[in-house]
Amino acid sequence: MSESKTMPGTGGEHYIPYSERTGEESTVFFTRDLSAEGLRKIFERVNSPLTGRVAIKLHTGEPHGPNIIPRPWVKELIEKDLPGASVVETNTYYEGGRDTTEKHRETLKVNGWDFCPVDIMDEEATALLPIKGGKWMQEMSVGSHMLNYDSMLVLTHFKGHMMGGFGGSNKNIGIGCADGKVGKKWIHNARDTDNLWDISLEELMERMTESTKATIDHFAGRICYVNVLRNMSVSCDCEGVAAAPVVTPNIGIVASLDILAADQASVDLVYALNEHDHHDLVERIETRHGLRQLSYMKELGMGNDRYRLVDIDNGDAVISTAKAVEGVVPFHSHD
């Protein structure tokens, strides 16, 4: 495996407390209301950049996946707030229920994504987007249909991930917009060997983040991020029914116009849980060097890791940045 060099203290197994972060602050909205109504309310706070033809980047899951964002929530959001929008996906690199367009469309039917258009962006062809400032790659291969959209809502089920440590907005775009046969291979298997994962964990986080930057730069500010912290297994939704049992409590929903702030706040909310409740997910994040996603986004100028956490359940009260996200519990759910 190759080893990438990181700045001091930015290794992906090292959590950086809020008090040690520097730079500007972004705004992140937060609600404990895990329901269709809660999703719609927080979406209203970040929807201003969306214009024209809107893509909703969503992980629709492997067949019968138990932890994906509830379909009724997405249906209500589209019908009431985003009529005409399309859910967008790409085929997978690994073998499974979505590695070909034909299998992917069958899985979409099985999982109930039949109430709106679902565009498999690499169904026909691929397109190359430049990566500004990348150290591993100068361009990323994405599904060509991405070029048909004017703006994007990144609607993410925040959870653990077998290789990435955690899957937030960064993973949703970086892996999820790369096409299944070229872009995803560039991220996972840089040396073109027979080993699917012939890459160091730090480099994987960096390549995934560089892929994300290509999509963000393409939409040039016409993009927003919503992370749903619910049913957080240490496994990704790509593992379907084989996902590990959920042991982390539900937390809520965060939203921002800043991808780094959205993912950083999500990670902070997990770390703010007590040791018993966050142990498994934190272990997954740190052992996979997942925190390198955050520090590398900051190095690439993709956002801020400091933020004002605005509690929309309590009159837009700002949760103290001095304590980061401590004190936001108890959480509740309306599943």
C-alpha positions in Angstrom: 0.0 0.0 0.0 1.2 3.5 -0.7 1.3 6.0 2.1 0.2 9.6 1.7 1.7 12.4 3.7 -0.6 14.6 5.8 -0.2 17.8 7.7 0.7 17.3 11.5 -2.4 16.3 13.4 -4.6 15.6 10.4 -4.2 11.8 10.2 -7.5 10.2 9.7 -7.5 8.3 13.0 -7.1 11.6 14.9 -10.2 13.5 16.0 -9.6 17.3 16.3 -11.7 18.9 19.1 -13.5 22.1 18.3 -11.2 24.1 20.5 -8.2 23.2 18.3 -9.8 24.2 15.0 -9.0 27.5 13.3 -10.6 29.6 10.6 -14.0 31.0 9.7 -17.3 29.6 10.8 -20.1 28.4 8.6 -23.8 27.9 9.5 -25.2 24.5 10.1 -28.9 24.0 10.9 -30.0 21.2 13.2 -33.3 19.5 14.1 -34.0 16.5 16.3 -37.3 15.9 14.3 -36.7 12.7 12.3 -39.8 12.8 10.1 -40.9 14.0 6.7 -41.9 17.3 8.3 -38.5 17.7 10.0 -36.7 17.0 6.7 -38.8 19.6 4.9 -38.4 22.2 7.6 -34.6 21.9 7.6 -34.4 21.7 3.8 -36.1 25.1 3.7 -33.1 26.6 5.4 -30.7 25.6 2.7 -32.7 25.4 -0.5 -31.9 28.9 -1.9 -29.1 27.8 -4.3 -31.3 25.2 -6.0 -32.4 26.4 -9.4 -33.5 25.0 -12.8 -33.3 21.2 -13.2 -32.5 19.8 -9.7 -30.7 16.5 -9.1 -31.2 14.8 -5.7 -28.1 12.7 -5.0 -29.4 10.0 -2.7 -28.1 6.5 -1.8 -31.1 4.3 -2.8 -29.6 1.2 -1.3 -28.9 -2.5 -2.1 -32.0 -4.8 -2.3 -34.2 -4.6 0.8 -31.6 -2.4 2.6 -33.0 -1.7 6.1 -31.5 1.6 7.0 -31.9 4.0 4.0 -33.7 7.3 4.3 -37.4 6.4 4.4 -39.0 6.7 1.0 -42.1 8.5 2.3 -39.9 11.3 3.5 -38.3 11.7 0.1 -41.6 11.4 -1.7 -43.2 14.2 0.4 -40.1 16.4 0.0 -40.2 16.0 -3.8 -44.0 16.5 -4.2 -44.2 19.5 -1.9 -40.8 21.3 -2.4 -39.0 19.9 -5.4 -41.6 19.0 -8.1 -39.8 17.9 -11.2 -36.6 17.0 -9.5 -34.9 13.6 -10.2 -33.1 11.3 -7.8 -29.7 10.6 -9.3 -27.4 7.6 -8.8 -24.5 5.7 -10.6 -23.8 2.1 -10.9 -21.4 0.4 -8.5 -17.9 -0.8 -8.9 -18.4 -3.8 -6.7 -20.6 -6.7 -7.8 -24.1 -6.7 -6.3 -27.6 -5.5 -7.0 -26.5 -2.3 -8.7 -23.4 -2.9 -10.8 -25.2 -2.9 -14.1 -28.0 -0.6 -15.2 -30.4 -3.5 -15.6 -29.8 -4.9 -12.1 -29.8 -1.3 -10.6 -33.2 -0.6 -12.1 -34.6 -3.8 -10.6 -33.2 -2.9 -7.2 -34.9 0.5 -7.5 -38.2 -1.3 -8.0 -37.6 -3.7 -5.1 -36.7 -0.8 -2.7 -39.7 1.3 -3.8 -38.1 4.2 -5.6 -40.9 4.4 -8.1 -42.6 7.7 -7.2 -40.2 10.0 -9.1 -37.7 9.8 -11.9 -34.5 8.0 -10.9 -31.6 8.9 -13.3 -28.7 6.4 -13.4 -26.2 9.0 -14.6 -23.7 6.6 -16.1 -26.3 4.6 -17.9 -25.2 5.8 -21.3 -21.8 7.4 -21.0 -19.3 9.2 -18.8 -17.9 12.8 -18.6 -14.7 14.2 -17.3 -14.7 17.0 -14.7 -11.5 18.8 -13.7 -10.2 18.5 -10.1 -8.6 21.8 -9.1 -5.7 21.4 -6.7 -5.8 17.6 -6.4 -2.6 15.8 -5.6 -3.7 12.4 -6.8 -5.9 13.2 -9.8 -6.5 16.0 -12.2 -9.9 14.9 -13.3 -12.8 12.7 -12.4 -15.0 10.5 -14.5 -18.7 10.9 -13.6 -22.0 9.8 -15.1 -22.6 12.0 -18.2 -26.1 12.8 -17.2 -24.8 15.0 -14.4 -24.2 17.6 -17.0 -28.0 17.8 -17.6 -28.6 19.3 -14.2 -28.4 22.9 -13.0 -28.2 22.3 -9.3 -28.0 19.5 -6.7 -29.4 18.6 -3.3 -27.0 16.1 -1.6 -29.4 14.2 0.6 -27.3 11.8 2.7 -28.0 9.0 5.2 -25.1 9.5 7.6 -23.7 6.2 8.8 -20.5 4.2 9.1 -18.7 2.7 6.2 -16.6 -0.5 5.8 -13.7 1.4 4.1 -14.4 5.1 4.5 -15.1 5.0 8.3 -18.2 7.1 7.8 -20.4 8.0 4.9 -21.6 11.6 4.9 -22.1 14.1 2.1 -18.5 13.8 1.0 -18.8 10.0 0.4 -22.3 10.4 -1.1 -20.9 12.7 -3.9 -17.3 11.5 -4.1 -18.2 7.8 -4.7 -21.8 8.3 -5.7 -21.3 10.6 -8.6 -18.2 8.8 -10.0 -19.2 6.4 -12.7 -19.2 2.7 -11.9 -16.4 1.5 -14.2 -13.9 4.3 -14.5 -14.3 7.0 -11.8 -14.8 4.5 -9.0 -11.8 2.5 -10.1 -9.6 5.6 -10.1 -10.7 6.2 -6.5 -10.3 2.7 -5.2 -7.6 1.0 -7.2 -5.1 3.5 -8.4 -2.4 1.0 -9.4 -4.7 -1.2 -11.6 -3.9 -4.4 -9.9 -6.2 -7.4 -9.2 -6.7 -6.3 -5.7 -9.9 -4.2 -5.5 -8.6 -2.2 -2.5 -4.9 -1.8 -3.3 -4.6 1.6 -1.7 -3.9 3.1 1.7 -6.7 4.3 3.9 -5.4 7.9 3.9 -5.1 7.9 0.2 -8.5 6.5 -0.3 -10.0 9.3 1.8 -8.1 11.9 -0.2 -9.0 10.5 -3.6 -12.7 10.3 -2.6 -12.5 13.9 -1.5 -10.9 15.0 -4.7 -13.7 13.3 -6.6 -16.2 15.3 -4.5 -14.4 18.6 -5.3 -14.9 18.0 -9.0 -18.7 17.8 -8.5 -18.8 20.8 -6.1 -16.8 22.9 -8.5 -19.0 21.9 -11.4 -22.1 23.1 -9.6 -20.3 26.3 -8.5 -22.4 27.1 -5.4 -25.7 25.7 -6.8 -25.6 22.8 -4.2 -26.7 22.2 -0.7 -26.2 19.4 1.9 -28.6 17.5 4.2 -27.4 14.7 6.5 -29.9 12.4 8.2 -28.4 10.9 11.4 -30.8 7.9 11.8 -30.3 4.1 11.8 -26.6 4.6 11.9 -25.0 1.2 11.5 -21.3 0.9 11.2 -22.0 -0.5 7.8 -22.8 1.5 4.7 -26.2 1.1 2.9 -24.1 -0.6 0.1 -24.1 -3.7 2.4 -27.8 -4.0 2.3 -29.3 -6.7 4.5 -25.8 -7.8 5.6 -25.3 -4.5 7.4 -24.3 -4.7 11.0 -27.1 -4.1 13.6 -27.8 -0.5 14.5 -26.4 0.3 18.0 -25.9 4.1 17.8 -28.9 6.2 18.9 -30.7 8.4 16.4 -29.7 12.0 16.6 -31.4 14.2 14.1 -30.8 16.1 10.8 -28.2 18.6 9.9 -28.1 20.9 6.8 -25.7 23.4 5.5 -24.4 25.1 2.3 -20.9 24.1 3.4 -20.1 20.4 2.8 -17.3 20.3 5.3 -19.3 22.0 8.0 -22.2 19.5 7.4 -20.0 16.4 7.7 -18.0 17.9 10.6 -21.1 18.7 12.6 -22.4 15.2 11.9 -19.2 13.6 13.2 -19.2 16.0 16.2 -22.7 15.0 17.1 -21.7 11.4 17.1 -18.7 12.1 19.3 -20.9 14.1 21.7 -22.8 11.0 22.6 -21.7 9.1 25.6 -19.0 6.5 25.3 -21.4 3.5 25.4 -23.6 5.0 22.6 -20.9 6.1 20.3 -18.2 3.5 20.8 -18.9 1.3 17.8 -19.3 4.1 15.3 -16.3 6.1 16.6 -14.2 2.9 16.4 -15.2 2.4 12.8 -14.5 6.0 11.9 -11.0 6.0 13.5 -9.8 2.5 12.5 -10.6 3.4 8.9 -8.9 6.8 9.1 -12.2 8.3 8.1 -11.5 11.7 9.7 -9.0 12.4 7.0 -12.1 13.2 4.8 -12.6 16.3 7.0 -9.0 17.5 7.3 -8.4 17.0 3.5 -11.6 18.9 2.6 -10.2 21.8 4.7 -6.8 21.6 3.0 -8.5 21.7 -0.4 -10.6 24.8 0.6 -13.9 23.0 0.4 -15.4 24.5 3.5 -14.9 25.3 7.2 -14.7 22.8 10.1 -15.9 25.5 12.5 -19.6 26.4 12.5 -22.6 27.9 14.3 -25.0 25.1 15.0 -28.5 26.7 14.8 -31.2 24.7 16.6 -34.3 25.2 14.6 -36.4 23.3 17.2 -35.7 26.0 19.7 -36.2 29.4 18.0 -32.9 29.2 16.1 -30.9 29.1 19.3 -27.2 28.9 18.6 -25.7 25.9 20.4 -22.5 27.0 22.1 -19.5 26.6 19.8 -17.3 26.6 22.9 -18.7 23.2 23.8 -19.2 22.4 20.1 -22.3 20.2 20.1 -22.5 19.0 23.7 -25.9 19.3 25.2 -28.1 18.7 22.2 -29.7 15.6 23.6 -32.3 14.2 24.2 -33.1 13.3 20.7 -36.5 12.0 19.5 -37.9 10.3 16.4 -41.2 10.2 14.7 -40.6 7.1 12.5 
